[in-house]
C-alpha cells in the first residue's frame, strides 16, 4: 500500500479556482502582477474569424488599398491612443495601485479582483487628470480575477468600446494601456502571440492560485500596475484585460520578457454585466467535480495525486461513489499529480461534460469512474 502525505492546503476543485493576489503594504505602490510559469498548452493558433483590428486596418493607401507604411501605422497608433486612453483609469487602494477600464456612463469600471484585494473604497484618477474621484466596490469575482467598482461622480466619464475577443487572430497588433509602476497613462505595443491559453497563478499562503482559461497571450509589455487595464486592437476596441506575466524558472523565477496574458473581453463583459445587473455573479460557466482536495505525495516525497478530503453531498463525485480518502490520479487519461494540474485539466471542461476519473482507494485498490460534471456554485 502506498503511503501518502499532505502537501498543500485545501481547495474546492472547479474549472477555475482563483484567489486574489497579495498587494504591497503602505505607502501605496503599484499592484504586484501575478505570474505564471511557462508550462501551459494551447490549441492551434489562428482560431476564429478575422478581427476588426490588425495591421490590415491601418489606413487607406494612395490607390485606395490598405497601407502598411511606417507613417500610416504610426498615425494609427496615435489615433487609437487618443481615442482609448481617456477610458483607462488609475485605481488607488489603501495598499496599492492598479488600472481599470471605464465600462459605462453610470460610472462602472472593470478591473482585476487582485487589484481591489480586500478593499471596498477607492480613489479613481482619470487619464485627463483632475481631482481623484471616490469609488466603491460593487462586487469582486475572484474565480475569474475580475471586479467592478463604481465612481460616485460619473460626470464626464468616457466609456471604452469593447470588442469581440472570439474574433482575435494570432499576429494581430495590440496595445496595452494602464499605469505600470504608477506611471499613469502608459502604453506598450505588441501582437497577439497565442490564443486559448490556460495559465495558472502560483499558490500564496496555502491558497490555490487562479487558473485562467481562454487567456490571450501577448508580447505587449505588462508590468506591475498594468493589471485591470486594457489590451486594445487597432479598431479602438478593448479586447482583453491584462492580468498576468510569465516567469522563467530557469532564470530563478525572473520575469520572462514579452510573455503576458489577458482575460478575453467577452469573459470580462459577461462577468461585468452579471455584477451590474445582480450585484454579484450568478452564473460561473465553470465545471465542478464536487470535492475538496489537497495535493498528496508518495513515500518518495513527490507529488503523486490529489487527495479527496471532502465530498459535497449530492454533488457529481458523490453520485459515482468517490469518497473521502480516495486519491485522484488522472482525469481523461491525463495524470493529475497536484491540485494545480487538476484545476487546469478541469478548466478545459464544461458543466455537463463527462469526465473519466482514475482513483486510488485507501486500501490500495484502484477504480475508474465516469463523472458528469456539475456547475461551480458562486461563493
Secondary structure, DSSP 8 states (H G I E B T S, - for coil): ----EE-S--EEEES----------SS-EE---EEEES------S--SS--S-SGGGSEE-TTSSEE--HHHHHHHHHHHHHHHGGGEEEEE-SSEEEEEEE--TT-EEEE-HHHHTT--EEEEEETT-SS-EEEEEEEEEGGGTEEEEEES--TT-----B--GGG--TT-EEEEEE-GGG-TTEEEEEEEEEEEEEEE---BTTB---EEEEEEEE-S---TT-TT-EEE-TTS-EEEEEEEEEEEGGGTTEEEEEEEEEEEHHHHHHHHHHHHHHSS------EEEEEEEEEEE-TTSSEEEEEEEEE-TTSHHHHTT--TT-EEEEETTEE--SHHHHHHHHHT--TT-EEEEEEE-TTS-EEEEEEE-EE----
